[in-house]
Amino acid sequence: MYKRTIKGEQYVLYKNEKEFYEHNPEKKIHHNWRTAKDGDWVKSDDGKVTVVIKRGHIDKHNKNGNEYIRTLLGMVNCERTKFFGGEPIKDIWRFGKVSWYEKTLNGGLSIKKRMFAKYVAAGIEPLIAYKKAYPQSSSDDYVKQRTQLLIKNKKVKQLIDKEIEILLSDTGITKSYLLEQTKEIVEKQEAKDSDKLRAIETLMKISGLLNTEKKSESVALIQEFTGFSKEKLNAFKTGMLTSGKES
């Protein structure tokens, strides 16, 4: 038995008919959830029993169109939904079992997510990368919200790191090369300690050798080296890399 309070009223989901009748011997179960009305008890396609919290029209402006019912199992289209059942969900005010938030943050790598990762790895600013991967996006707030979630997606982060490694490798900057150059910079007597430290940290963050949760900082570094030219990367050898501001 599952219970949940919504807007001050408690609703119950029973695991089967037997459990339902044990607690509601005088009540009846509506024969077909597709035709049930508000307050009717219905049985899901996998045998659970729940009450219809609301029945309504999918298109509020078309009273002759498809209708839906809302239960603790979520919203289902009374005409088109093939299966009504599963486990209770948090967001019962939408169709589908997985919210956009979960899909964006923890979902798999769709074609658009792969495009986003490639754009970011290539040095494109994340918000612009999102708009290029998702050209149908609406407001700037929407884009910003989705972009922040995608950057936190574990699979997207791994793909960005992989794409960066490929880009670096194409210029001859392998991890072995970075380690060799790091050693050379550290051992160079005339180089300033601050230049050494910045060169080491920057190279290791870009290559993924340095584990950091500050993804936004890593993305900023990627953008700083858009194009990954050998001229810029060779600057690390002498410790001459600067932040772009005159001291």
N, C-alpha and C positions, 0 to 999 in steps of 0.2 A: 504494500500500500504506500502510495506517495501522496503527500499533502502539500498544498501551497496556498498562501493567502495573496489574493490579488484585489487591490483597491478595497481592503477591509473585509473581503469575503473569502471564506476558505473553500477550496476545491480539492477533490480527491480523485486519484487514479488507482483503480483496482487492477491487480495482476491478472484476474480472470473472473468469469461469471460466478464461480463458487464463492470467492471472497466478497464479491459485490452483494450477493444475496444474503450472506451471513450478516452483513451490516445494514442491508436495506431489504428486508423480507417483503415489504409491502409495495416496493417500487418495481417498475418494468423497464426492460431495455428495448429501445426503439429498434425495429427490425432492420433498418438500413441507414447507415450514417449519412449517406448522400442526400437523403430527404429529411433528416432530422432538423428540428427547430430549436430555438433558444431554450435551454433548460432540459432538453431531452437527454436521457442516458443512452449512450451508444457503445457498440463493441467494435474495436479496431480490427483490422484484418489479421493481426497476430494475437487476437483474443483478449486484449486488455479492455477494461470498461471505464469510460470517463463521461463527463457531462459536457454538453455543448455550451460553451460560455457565450458564444455569439454566432449568429448566422447573418451574412450580409452579401451585398453585391460587390464583385471585384471592381467593376467600374460603377462608381456612385452615380454617374450621370446616365447610365443605361440600366434601367430596372428590368429589362428583359434579357440581360446578359448573364454570364456565368456567376454562380454564387459560391461562397466559401463558408466553412465552419471553422471556428477557433476553439481549440481544446488545449489541455495541458501538453498535448503532443505537437502543438503548433497549428499553423493554418494549412488547410488543404482545399484544393479546388474540387467542388462537388461533382463536376462533370469530367474533368481531365486527369485528376490525380489517380494513378494506377494502384498505389499502395498507401494505406493509412495505418500507421503504427510506429514501432520503434520505441525509443526512450523519451521521457519528458525533456523539454528543452527550456532554456532560460528565456529566450526571446520568442514568445508565442504570438507576436504581432507581425510576423512575416512568414513567407513561404520558404520551405527548405529547412534543413537541419543544421547547417553550418552558417554562421553569420559572416558578413563581409569582413568583419574585423578578424575573425579566426582564419578565414581564407587568405587574407592579405598577410597576416603575421606568421601563420604556421602552415599555410598551404604549400602544395608542391610547385614545381617550376613550370608554369605555363609558358607559351610562346612569348607572351608580352612581358612576363617577368624576366625571361632570358634576354630579351631585347633591352630592357631597362638595365640589367646587369652589365651588358656589353657597352652600352652608352656611358655608364658611370665609370667603368674601367678605362674607357677611352679618354676620360677627362671631362666629360660633359657634366655640368652642374646638375645635381640630382632632380631638382624641380623641372628643369628643362628636359632631362632624360625621361622623366615620367610622362610629360606631355607628348614626347616623341613616340614613346611606347604605347601610350593610351591617348590617341588623338581625339577621342570622343569625350574626354574629361570635361567637366563643367566649370565650376568656380575655382578660384585660386585656393580658397580654404579647403575644398575637396582634394585638390591636387597635393597640397601641403600635408594634409592628414594621411593620405595614402602613401605618399613618399616616405614620411617618417616611419610608417609601419614596414614598408618594403625594406628599408635600410636595416631594420632590426630582424628581418626574416633570416633565419639561420642558413637556409639553402641559398638564398639570394646572396648573402655575405660570402659564402663559400665560392659561389660562382664568380663573384666580382674578384675575389682573390686569385682564382684560377685564370681568369681573363687577363688580369694584370701580369701574372707570371708569364703568360704566353707573349704579351706585348714586350715585356722586358727581355725575354728569351730571343725574340726576333731581332733585337738590337745587340745581341751578344751579352746582355747583362743577366747571367744566370746566378743562382744562389751561391755557387762556388766562387764566381767572379766577385760578388758582393762581399763575401767573407774575406777573400784575398785583399780586396781594396780596403776593407775595414781595418785589417791588420796593418796594411801599409800606412794608412792615415794615422793610426794610433802610435806607430813606431816612428813617425816623422818628427824629428826634434823641433824643427822651426814652426810647425803648425800650432796655432793657439788651441788651448784646451776646449774653448767654447766651440770653435770650428770643428774640432774632432768629434765632440759630443753630438753636435747637430748633424754632421754627416753620417755618423753611425746610426743614430736614432732614425733619421729620415730613410736611409737605405733599408734598414731592417723593418720599419713599419710598412713601407711600400711593398717589400718582398713578402711580407706575411711572417717573417721569422720572429718578430717581436709580437707576442700575444697581448693585445690591448682591447678593452671594451669600448674605447673612445672611437667608435666608427666614424663619427663626423670628422674627427681630426685626420683620420686616415684618408677619408674622401677628399678633404682639403689638400692633402699632400699630393694625391693623385691629380687633382685639378692643377696644382702648381706645376706639375711636370707633363702637362698635356702634350702629346706627341712623342714623349720619351726620346728626345733627340740625344745622340751620343755626345754632342757638345755640352749639353746641360749635365748629363750624367757624369761626364769626365771631370766636371768641376769638383766632384767629390774627392778626386785624387789629391788635389792641392788644398782641400779644406776651405775653398773660396766661396762655397755656397752661402748666399745670404737670404734673408727673408724678403728681399725686394724693397726694403726701406733703407735710406741712407742713415748711417749712425752719426 
